[in-house]
Amino acid sequence: MILNVSGSNERLAVSPERLIVAGYTARDEAAVAEHIAELEAIGVPRPSSVPAFYDLDPGLLTTDGVIEVRGPSTSGEVEPVLVRHGGRYFLGVGSDHTDRDLERADIAASKAACPKPVGDTVVEIGAGMSTLNWDGLTALSSVDGRTYQAGPVATLRHPADLLERMTAAVGEVSGDLVLFCGTMPLLRGEFTYGGHWRMRLELPAGTVLAHAYETKRRSL
């Protein structure tokens, strides 16, 4: 992937060694337990750990404006995305687009079934993520022009916390890494399947990280 660093002319050629998608990353553990119970009631299996970490093919990452999906029941969700490149850390925005039909049988497979769109602009957040004002970020998403998610990123675990937990779960990752950091609840409480998705992360200093994409049914 070629990523642009906000506020500079720097371009990064990122070839991640690993792509990890984190799930159930809310700080409120009681709310996480309630959410897992809700999903279990509609047939989504309980995760093996909380937070959960799904080790996926880095080839799923894309900055394209169109992605191919296999069926009609897929949906995205806005996520802060941690990018480590050359020992430096960057924050971007992405969408954990997922096959919701397949999710009822196998969560990891449902995530692996869809590309993972990311915006092509990132902000550098320091070697120790020291310049990241996590509690000041706001995330928003929309589908087909309707607001789908909106809220403070502070409800999610800090990326430094997730990185530590990820390492304990999947082992040390020495090279470039992309880590999707989880998402907030859906405003209507249910998945929406649409064609046009927009994702935004609004930073306290006024910087906006955004990405838009549409889905296209894959030919059989």
C-alpha positions in Angstrom: 0.0 0.0 0.0 1.1 3.6 -0.7 0.0 5.8 2.2 0.4 9.6 2.5 1.5 11.1 5.8 -0.8 14.0 6.7 1.0 17.4 7.1 4.0 16.4 5.0 4.9 15.2 1.5 6.1 11.8 2.8 4.7 8.7 1.1 5.0 5.3 2.7 5.3 2.0 0.8 3.8 -0.3 3.4 4.1 -4.1 3.0 2.7 -5.4 6.2 4.1 -8.7 7.6 0.8 -9.2 9.5 -2.8 -7.9 9.4 -4.6 -8.3 12.7 -8.2 -7.3 13.2 -9.2 -6.9 16.8 -12.7 -7.4 18.0 -14.7 -6.8 21.2 -12.3 -4.0 22.2 -14.6 -1.7 24.2 -13.2 -0.6 27.5 -16.6 -1.4 29.3 -16.3 -5.1 29.9 -19.9 -5.4 31.0 -21.0 -3.8 27.7 -18.8 -6.2 25.8 -20.3 -9.2 27.5 -23.8 -7.9 26.7 -22.9 -7.4 23.1 -21.5 -11.0 22.8 -24.8 -12.3 24.3 -26.8 -10.3 21.7 -24.7 -11.7 18.9 -24.9 -15.2 20.3 -28.7 -14.9 20.2 -28.7 -14.4 16.5 -26.3 -17.2 15.9 -22.9 -15.5 16.0 -20.5 -17.8 17.9 -18.9 -16.6 21.2 -15.2 -15.5 20.7 -12.5 -17.6 22.2 -11.0 -14.5 23.9 -11.8 -10.9 24.8 -10.5 -8.9 23.1 -10.4 -11.2 20.1 -7.6 -11.1 17.5 -8.1 -12.4 14.0 -4.9 -13.0 12.0 -5.7 -12.3 8.4 -3.9 -12.2 5.0 -2.3 -8.7 4.5 -3.4 -9.0 0.9 -6.9 -8.1 2.0 -5.8 -4.5 2.6 -6.8 -2.0 -0.1 -7.1 1.7 -0.6 -9.3 1.3 -3.6 -12.7 2.9 -3.9 -14.4 -0.3 -5.0 -14.2 -3.8 -3.4 -15.7 -7.1 -4.5 -17.8 -9.1 -2.2 -19.4 -12.6 -2.6 -22.9 -12.1 -1.4 -25.6 -9.5 -0.5 -25.2 -9.7 3.3 -22.0 -7.9 3.9 -21.4 -4.7 5.8 -18.6 -2.4 6.9 -17.8 -0.5 10.1 -15.5 2.4 10.9 -12.3 1.5 12.8 -9.2 3.3 13.9 -6.3 1.6 12.2 -2.8 1.4 13.7 0.0 1.1 11.1 3.6 0.3 12.1 6.1 0.9 9.4 9.9 1.0 9.8 9.5 1.2 13.6 7.3 4.3 13.4 3.6 4.4 14.3 0.7 5.9 12.3 -3.0 6.2 12.7 -5.4 5.7 9.8 -9.1 4.9 9.2 -10.5 1.7 7.8 -13.5 -0.6 7.6 -13.7 -4.2 8.8 -16.0 -5.2 6.0 -17.4 -8.6 6.9 -19.7 -11.3 5.4 -22.5 -11.4 8.0 -24.0 -14.7 6.7 -20.7 -16.5 7.1 -20.2 -14.9 10.5 -22.9 -17.1 12.0 -20.7 -20.1 11.3 -17.1 -18.8 11.6 -16.2 -15.3 12.6 -12.6 -15.5 11.4 -13.7 -16.9 8.0 -16.3 -14.1 7.7 -13.6 -11.5 8.1 -11.2 -13.2 5.7 -14.0 -13.3 3.1 -13.9 -9.5 2.4 -11.3 -7.0 1.5 -10.3 -4.5 4.3 -10.6 -0.9 2.9 -8.3 1.7 4.4 -7.9 5.4 3.8 -4.7 6.4 2.0 -3.8 9.2 4.4 -2.4 8.6 7.9 -1.0 10.7 10.8 2.2 10.0 12.6 1.6 9.4 16.3 5.2 9.0 17.6 7.3 6.0 18.4 5.5 5.3 21.7 2.1 6.7 20.4 2.9 9.6 22.7 1.3 12.2 20.5 -2.0 10.4 20.1 -4.9 12.1 21.9 -7.0 9.0 21.8 -9.8 10.3 24.0 -10.2 13.3 21.7 -11.0 11.3 18.6 -14.5 10.9 17.1 -15.5 8.2 14.6 -18.4 8.2 12.1 -19.6 6.0 9.3 -22.5 6.1 6.9 -24.1 3.7 4.4 -25.9 4.9 1.3 -26.0 8.4 2.8 -27.5 7.4 6.2 -25.5 7.8 9.3 -24.6 4.3 10.6 -22.2 4.9 13.5 -21.1 8.0 15.5 -19.3 8.4 18.7 -16.1 8.9 20.7 -13.2 6.6 20.1 -12.5 6.8 23.9 -15.0 4.0 24.4 -12.4 1.6 22.8 -9.1 0.4 24.3 -6.0 2.5 23.5 -3.9 1.0 20.6 -0.9 0.6 23.0 -3.1 -1.6 25.2 -4.3 -3.5 22.2 -0.8 -4.0 20.9 0.3 -5.5 24.2 -2.7 -7.8 24.3 -2.3 -8.7 20.6 1.4 -9.7 21.2 0.3 -12.0 24.1 -2.3 -13.6 21.9 -0.6 -14.1 18.5 3.1 -13.6 19.3 5.7 -11.0 18.6 5.4 -9.2 15.2 8.8 -7.8 14.3 8.1 -6.2 10.9 5.4 -3.9 9.5 2.0 -4.4 11.0 -1.6 -3.2 10.5 -3.9 -3.5 13.4 -7.6 -2.7 13.2 -8.6 -1.4 16.6 -12.3 -2.2 16.9 -15.5 -0.2 16.5 -18.4 1.3 18.3 -22.1 0.2 18.4 -24.4 0.6 15.4 -26.9 3.5 15.9 -29.9 1.3 14.9 -28.5 -1.7 16.7 -28.6 -3.9 13.6 -26.5 -4.5 10.5 -27.3 -2.6 7.3 -26.4 -4.0 3.9 -25.6 -1.2 1.4 -23.5 -0.3 -1.5 -21.8 2.9 -0.6 -19.8 3.3 2.6 -18.0 6.3 4.2 -15.7 6.3 7.1 -14.3 9.3 9.1 -11.9 9.8 12.0 -12.0 13.3 13.4 -8.9 14.4 15.3 -8.9 17.1 18.0 -6.6 19.4 16.0 -9.1 19.4 13.1 -7.4 16.8 10.9 -9.9 14.4 9.3 -9.0 10.9 8.1 -11.6 9.7 5.7 -12.3 6.9 3.2 -15.2 6.1 0.9 -15.8 2.9 -1.1 -18.6 0.9 -2.7 -19.2 -2.8 -2.9 -19.5 -4.8 -6.1 -20.9 -8.4 -6.3 -18.2 -10.8 -7.4 -19.0 -12.7 -10.6 -19.4 -16.4 -10.1 
